[in-house]
Amino acid sequence: MSNALVELHCHILPGIDDGAKDLDMSMSLIRKELQDGAAGIVFTPHFHYERISVEQFTARRKAAFLQVSAACKAEGLRLAGKMGAEVFYSTALPSLDLRQLAFAGSNYILIEFPTTMHPPGIDETLYAIRAQGYTPILAHVERILCDRGPDAALQLVCDGCLAQINATG
């Protein structure tokens, strides 16, 4: 069994969201990931249904991914990189092509919730996503659903979701 780490939630692709601003910053972050023992990264830039179409998002993500992949190859960095997304919650999510937003070739989809309010339809939306065969991963579970109480996230996990927490350090 391998002890290699895989980063499943990061904002390293250049110029897409509030993460790396350019390729130099991306490569600096990737070198740090490798130093810290990561053997792979699922790149998860923010996707907001209300701001950009799935098609526009995936085209931008692919271009940034190819740029990073070429730079890693040029530097001789051995890194297994895959594409994903940190999908901002919307009740419209079940109507989207989630295959393009899930972790590359898998049925896992990282979903971020607002931190300042309790959005409508969480249970129904997550149920509809699971009914399509996807497993929602609740991003930043330590800071979501705070107005519903600590048992809310636990109930979603019991219903079939996974939870992601931020590591400090």
Secondary structure as the mmCIF struct_conf table of DSSP 4:
data_model
#
loop_
_struct_conf.conf_type_id
_struct_conf.id
_struct_conf.beg_label_comp_id
_struct_conf.beg_label_asym_id
_struct_conf.beg_label_seq_id
_struct_conf.end_label_comp_id
_struct_conf.end_label_asym_id
_struct_conf.end_label_seq_id
STRN STRN1 LEU A 5 GLU A 7
BEND BEND1 HIS A 9 HIS A 9
BEND BEND2 LEU A 13 LEU A 13
TURN_TY1_P TURN_TY1_P1 PRO A 14 GLY A 15
BEND BEND3 ILE A 16 GLY A 19
BEND BEND4 ASP A 22 ASP A 22
HELX_RH_AL_P HELX_RH_AL_P1 LEU A 23 GLN A 35
TURN_TY1_P TURN_TY1_P2 ASP A 36 GLY A 37
STRN STRN2 ALA A 38 PHE A 43
STRN STRN3 HIS A 46 PHE A 47
TURN_TY1_P TURN_TY1_P3 TYR A 49 ARG A 51
BEND BEND5 ILE A 52 ILE A 52
HELX_RH_AL_P HELX_RH_AL_P2 VAL A 54 GLU A 75
TURN_TY1_P TURN_TY1_P4 GLY A 76 GLY A 76
STRN STRN4 ALA A 80 MET A 83
STRN STRN5 GLU A 86 PHE A 88
HELX_LH_PP_P HELX_LH_PP_P1 TYR A 89 TYR A 89
TURN_TY1_P TURN_TY1_P5 THR A 91 ALA A 92
HELX_RH_3T_P HELX_RH_3T_P1 LEU A 93 SER A 95
BEND BEND6 LEU A 96 LEU A 96
HELX_RH_3T_P HELX_RH_3T_P2 LEU A 98 GLN A 100
TURN_TY1_P TURN_TY1_P6 LEU A 101 LEU A 101
BEND BEND7 ALA A 102 PHE A 103
TURN_TY1_P TURN_TY1_P7 ALA A 104 GLY A 105
BEND BEND8 SER A 106 ASN A 107
STRN STRN6 TYR A 108 GLU A 112
BEND BEND9 THR A 115 MET A 117
TURN_TY1_P TURN_TY1_P8 PRO A 120 GLY A 121
HELX_RH_AL_P HELX_RH_AL_P3 ILE A 122 ALA A 131
TURN_TY1_P TURN_TY1_P9 GLN A 132 GLY A 133
STRN STRN7 THR A 135 LEU A 138
TURN_TY1_P TURN_TY1_P10 ALA A 139 HIS A 140
HELX_RH_3T_P HELX_RH_3T_P3 VAL A 141 ARG A 143
BEND BEND10 ILE A 144 LEU A 145
HELX_RH_3T_P HELX_RH_3T_P4 CYS A 146 ARG A 148
TURN_TY1_P TURN_TY1_P11 PRO A 150 PRO A 150
HELX_RH_AL_P HELX_RH_AL_P4 ASP A 151 CYS A 158
TURN_TY1_P TURN_TY1_P12 ASP A 159 GLY A 160
STRN STRN8 LEU A 162 ALA A 163
#
